[in-house]
C-alpha cells in the first residue's frame, strides 16, 4: 500500500514541481563570466514535459475506456470510437507542442 501511494500522480507531480523549482532557483547563481547560464533549461525540458503529459493523458484515457467497456460490453464499439478520437486529439496537441518546443529562439 505504501509503495502504491509513493508512485501516485500527486506524488510525482509534487516531486517534478520541486525539481523544477530547484533547477530554476539555481540558474541565477550559475552564471559564467560570459553571461551564459551553466544550467540550460531549453526546449528539451519542454519536450520532456510534453511527452510525460501526453503519456499520462492517453494512459488515463485508455484505462477509463477499458473499464467502461468491461462494465458495459454492449456499448464497447462507441466507447472505442470515442477513445480513438480523444487519443488522436491528444496526439495532435502533443505534436503541436513538440513543434513549438523545438523552435530555436
Order of alpha helices (4+ residues) and beta strands (2+ residues): alpha-alpha-alpha-alpha
